[in-house]
Amino acid sequence: MLVSAKETKGDSPRTPGRIAHVRGLISQGHYRVDSERVAEAMVERMRRRVSLAHPGDQEPRR
């Protein structure tokens, strides 16, 4: 599956699949999450971790 750069906003090419995978695990009940919001926060944390793994992709923080 090819994903355009616009869709991923600088994430690694595998990120959308990984996020979908985590969402799937959450929906199957492998993770105990209280709400959809907690699940989204989890996915967001993961997305940040991935973007930190590629420091060249983002603007330096000030």
Rosetta constraint file for C-alpha pairs under 8 A:
AtomPair CA 3 CA 7 HARMONIC 6.67 0.50
AtomPair CA 3 CA 8 HARMONIC 7.25 0.50
AtomPair CA 3 CA 13 HARMONIC 6.89 0.50
AtomPair CA 4 CA 8 HARMONIC 6.84 0.50
AtomPair CA 5 CA 9 HARMONIC 5.94 0.50
AtomPair CA 5 CA 10 HARMONIC 6.44 0.50
AtomPair CA 6 CA 10 HARMONIC 7.81 0.50
AtomPair CA 8 CA 12 HARMONIC 7.58 0.50
AtomPair CA 8 CA 13 HARMONIC 7.40 0.50
AtomPair CA 8 CA 15 HARMONIC 7.67 0.50
AtomPair CA 8 CA 16 HARMONIC 7.04 0.50
AtomPair CA 10 CA 51 HARMONIC 7.52 0.50
AtomPair CA 10 CA 57 HARMONIC 6.17 0.50
AtomPair CA 10 CA 58 HARMONIC 7.65 0.50
AtomPair CA 11 CA 15 HARMONIC 6.23 0.50
AtomPair CA 11 CA 47 HARMONIC 7.44 0.50
AtomPair CA 11 CA 50 HARMONIC 6.83 0.50
AtomPair CA 11 CA 51 HARMONIC 5.80 0.50
AtomPair CA 11 CA 57 HARMONIC 7.98 0.50
AtomPair CA 12 CA 50 HARMONIC 7.08 0.50
AtomPair CA 12 CA 51 HARMONIC 7.43 0.50
AtomPair CA 12 CA 54 HARMONIC 7.94 0.50
AtomPair CA 14 CA 18 HARMONIC 6.23 0.50
AtomPair CA 15 CA 19 HARMONIC 6.01 0.50
AtomPair CA 15 CA 47 HARMONIC 7.18 0.50
AtomPair CA 15 CA 50 HARMONIC 7.52 0.50
AtomPair CA 16 CA 20 HARMONIC 6.10 0.50
AtomPair CA 17 CA 21 HARMONIC 6.01 0.50
AtomPair CA 18 CA 22 HARMONIC 6.25 0.50
AtomPair CA 19 CA 23 HARMONIC 6.15 0.50
AtomPair CA 19 CA 43 HARMONIC 6.22 0.50
AtomPair CA 19 CA 46 HARMONIC 7.89 0.50
AtomPair CA 19 CA 47 HARMONIC 7.80 0.50
AtomPair CA 20 CA 24 HARMONIC 6.11 0.50
AtomPair CA 21 CA 25 HARMONIC 6.29 0.50
AtomPair CA 22 CA 26 HARMONIC 6.12 0.50
AtomPair CA 22 CA 43 HARMONIC 7.33 0.50
AtomPair CA 23 CA 27 HARMONIC 6.14 0.50
AtomPair CA 23 CA 39 HARMONIC 7.52 0.50
AtomPair CA 23 CA 43 HARMONIC 7.76 0.50
AtomPair CA 24 CA 28 HARMONIC 6.18 0.50
AtomPair CA 25 CA 29 HARMONIC 6.30 0.50
AtomPair CA 25 CA 30 HARMONIC 5.36 0.50
AtomPair CA 25 CA 31 HARMONIC 6.72 0.50
AtomPair CA 26 CA 30 HARMONIC 5.70 0.50
AtomPair CA 26 CA 31 HARMONIC 5.18 0.50
AtomPair CA 26 CA 32 HARMONIC 7.40 0.50
AtomPair CA 26 CA 33 HARMONIC 7.34 0.50
AtomPair CA 26 CA 39 HARMONIC 7.17 0.50
AtomPair CA 33 CA 38 HARMONIC 6.10 0.50
AtomPair CA 33 CA 39 HARMONIC 6.21 0.50
AtomPair CA 34 CA 38 HARMONIC 6.49 0.50
AtomPair CA 35 CA 39 HARMONIC 6.57 0.50
AtomPair CA 36 CA 40 HARMONIC 6.18 0.50
AtomPair CA 37 CA 41 HARMONIC 6.16 0.50
AtomPair CA 38 CA 42 HARMONIC 6.20 0.50
AtomPair CA 39 CA 43 HARMONIC 6.32 0.50
AtomPair CA 40 CA 44 HARMONIC 6.07 0.50
AtomPair CA 41 CA 45 HARMONIC 6.10 0.50
AtomPair CA 42 CA 46 HARMONIC 6.31 0.50
AtomPair CA 43 CA 47 HARMONIC 6.17 0.50
AtomPair CA 44 CA 48 HARMONIC 6.23 0.50
AtomPair CA 45 CA 49 HARMONIC 6.20 0.50
AtomPair CA 46 CA 50 HARMONIC 6.27 0.50
AtomPair CA 47 CA 51 HARMONIC 6.33 0.50
AtomPair CA 48 CA 52 HARMONIC 6.14 0.50
AtomPair CA 49 CA 53 HARMONIC 6.36 0.50
AtomPair CA 50 CA 54 HARMONIC 6.89 0.50
AtomPair CA 51 CA 55 HARMONIC 6.70 0.50
AtomPair CA 51 CA 57 HARMONIC 7.25 0.50
AtomPair CA 51 CA 58 HARMONIC 7.56 0.50
AtomPair CA 54 CA 58 HARMONIC 7.83 0.50
